Amino acid sequence: MSVTIRRARPSDAGACALIIHQAFDKVFSEHGFRYSSGSVSSIEAFVARLIGDSRVYGVVAELNRKIIGSNFLDERDSIRGLGPTTVDPNCQGLGAGRKLVLAVVRRARESKGIRLLQDSFNMQSLALYTSLGFEAREPIALVSGKPRGRLPSDIEVRPIRKSDLGACNNLCHSVHGFARTTELMDQFQAGFPWVAIRNKQITAYVSNLASWRTSHGVARTTEDMEAILLEASRLLDRISFLLPFRQTELFRWCLRNNFRVLQPMTYMSLGFYREPRGCYFPSIHS
């Protein structure tokens, strides 16, 4: 019997969700981490949204017509976002993971590039992605906390307005060499993003601090990023985001503000990549 790959269908959501939960729970527990991404039913709702979104390419792996894994490619912007890639723990060693990654990499071959986040303690997935051409770019820490302090007097922080979107996209492009135009628009329509303004110019934005999986942010300086995190957190019990911890100044600020480091990850890329020129943090697909 050989593993086959096909396009994901809405009826696959339940089977995919169960495998995602089992696969992550197993690898997390083996390395002393607690998997906390909700119930199987909440994951099923998440997978159903992915499969139902025409801007997301989803595939499943089958063995003897039974689903044993899945993978997804976020195609909303020029840089694609890969994952989650998961395989049934009882079906490891059959090449399903490699086939699932190759399926979406081939799909994205005409794109500018691909990004993914990999759990650093998972040596198997690190080896897989590296063997398929991905390069490790940044060590990432998932951090969580509620900062306290005063906003600098020369920085204003407020919810984003539609008229801000162009400046936000320009800021993202100046930091990364590409913009997250559609991803930011989606978050704007949901009412999540915030901007920081200094000297009448937008110097930072964050897309959604209510959910670290969908939140990304860029800023001209660390102080601009700290200001927007501080002010936006006033409306939330706690904020979490994916911190590239080579940004030592921001990392130390988080530690001084009693943020907890929850999980290590590796930010990886295939295709276009430029060293960021500013302060930033990625979402799982950026």
ChimeraX attribute file (.defattr): number of C-alpha atoms within 10 A of each C-alpha:
attribute: neighborCount
match mode: 1-to-1
recipient: residues
	/A:1	6
	/A:2	9
	/A:3	19
	/A:4	17
	/A:5	17
	/A:6	14
	/A:7	15
	/A:8	22
	/A:9	13
	/A:10	12
	/A:11	10
	/A:12	18
	/A:13	22
	/A:14	17
	/A:15	18
	/A:16	27
	/A:17	24
	/A:18	17
	/A:19	21
	/A:20	27
	/A:21	21
	/A:22	19
	/A:23	18
	/A:24	22
	/A:25	17
	/A:26	15
	/A:27	18
	/A:28	18
	/A:29	11
	/A:30	12
	/A:31	10
	/A:32	9
	/A:33	14
	/A:34	15
	/A:35	15
	/A:36	10
	/A:37	12
	/A:38	9
	/A:39	11
	/A:40	18
	/A:41	14
	/A:42	12
	/A:43	19
	/A:44	20
	/A:45	14
	/A:46	14
	/A:47	24
	/A:48	20
	/A:49	14
	/A:50	20
	/A:51	22
	/A:52	16
	/A:53	14
	/A:54	12
	/A:55	13
	/A:56	18
	/A:57	21
	/A:58	25
	/A:59	23
	/A:60	27
	/A:61	26
	/A:62	17
	/A:63	16
	/A:64	10
	/A:65	9
	/A:66	12
	/A:67	21
	/A:68	25
	/A:69	28
	/A:70	32
	/A:71	25
	/A:72	25
	/A:73	27
	/A:74	25
	/A:75	22
	/A:76	18
	/A:77	18
	/A:78	18
	/A:79	24
	/A:80	23
	/A:81	25
	/A:82	26
	/A:83	20
	/A:84	18
	/A:85	23
	/A:86	26
	/A:87	26
	/A:88	21
	/A:89	17
	/A:90	10
	/A:91	13
	/A:92	11
	/A:93	10
	/A:94	13
	/A:95	13
	/A:96	26
	/A:97	26
	/A:98	16
	/A:99	17
	/A:100	26
	/A:101	24
	/A:102	14
	/A:103	21
	/A:104	22
	/A:105	20
	/A:106	10
	/A:107	13
	/A:108	21
	/A:109	12
	/A:110	9
	/A:111	16
	/A:112	15
	/A:113	17
	/A:114	26
	/A:115	27
	/A:116	25
	/A:117	25
	/A:118	23
	/A:119	18
	/A:120	17
	/A:121	18
	/A:122	14
	/A:123	10
	/A:124	11
	/A:125	17
	/A:126	19
	/A:127	11
	/A:128	14
	/A:129	21
	/A:130	14
	/A:131	11
	/A:132	13
	/A:133	13
	/A:134	19
	/A:135	18
	/A:136	17
	/A:137	15
	/A:138	17
	/A:139	18
	/A:140	24
	/A:141	22
	/A:142	18
	/A:143	22
	/A:144	20
	/A:145	18
	/A:146	19
	/A:147	23
	/A:148	14
	/A:149	9
	/A:150	9
	/A:151	16
	/A:152	12
	/A:153	7
	/A:154	9
	/A:155	18
	/A:156	20
	/A:157	22
	/A:158	14
	/A:159	15
	/A:160	19
	/A:161	12
	/A:162	9
	/A:163	8
	/A:164	15
	/A:165	18
	/A:166	12
	/A:167	15
	/A:168	25
	/A:169	20
	/A:170	17
	/A:171	22
	/A:172	25
	/A:173	17
	/A:174	17
	/A:175	20
	/A:176	19
	/A:177	15
	/A:178	19
	/A:179	21
	/A:180	20
	/A:181	18
	/A:182	14
	/A:183	19
	/A:184	25
	/A:185	16
	/A:186	14
	/A:187	16
	/A:188	19
	/A:189	10
	/A:190	11
	/A:191	14
	/A:192	19
	/A:193	25
	/A:194	23
	/A:195	29
	/A:196	26
	/A:197	18
	/A:198	15
	/A:199	9
	/A:200	10
	/A:201	13
	/A:202	22
	/A:203	24
	/A:204	31
	/A:205	33
	/A:206	27
	/A:207	27
	/A:208	25
	/A:209	22
	/A:210	19
	/A:211	14
	/A:212	20
	/A:213	16
	/A:214	18
	/A:215	25
	/A:216	26
	/A:217	27
	/A:218	29
	/A:219	27
	/A:220	19
	/A:221	15
	/A:222	19
	/A:223	19
	/A:224	26
	/A:225	24
	/A:226	21
	/A:227	23
	/A:228	25
	/A:229	27
	/A:230	20
	/A:231	20
	/A:232	24
	/A:233	19
	/A:234	13
	/A:235	10
	/A:236	11
	/A:237	9
	/A:238	14
	/A:239	22
	/A:240	23
	/A:241	26
	/A:242	27
	/A:243	26
	/A:244	23
	/A:245	18
	/A:246	12
	/A:247	15
	/A:248	12
	/A:249	12
	/A:250	20
	/A:251	19
	/A:252	13
	/A:253	15
	/A:254	21
	/A:255	15
	/A:256	11
	/A:257	15
	/A:258	15
	/A:259	20
	/A:260	15
	/A:261	17
	/A:262	12
	/A:263	17
	/A:264	18
	/A:265	20
	/A:266	20
	/A:267	22
	/A:268	21
	/A:269	25
	/A:270	21
	/A:271	14
	/A:272	13
	/A:273	18
	/A:274	10
	/A:275	10
	/A:276	14
	/A:277	16
	/A:278	18
	/A:279	21
	/A:280	25
	/A:281	21
	/A:282	23
	/A:283	21
	/A:284	21
	/A:285	23
	/A:286	25
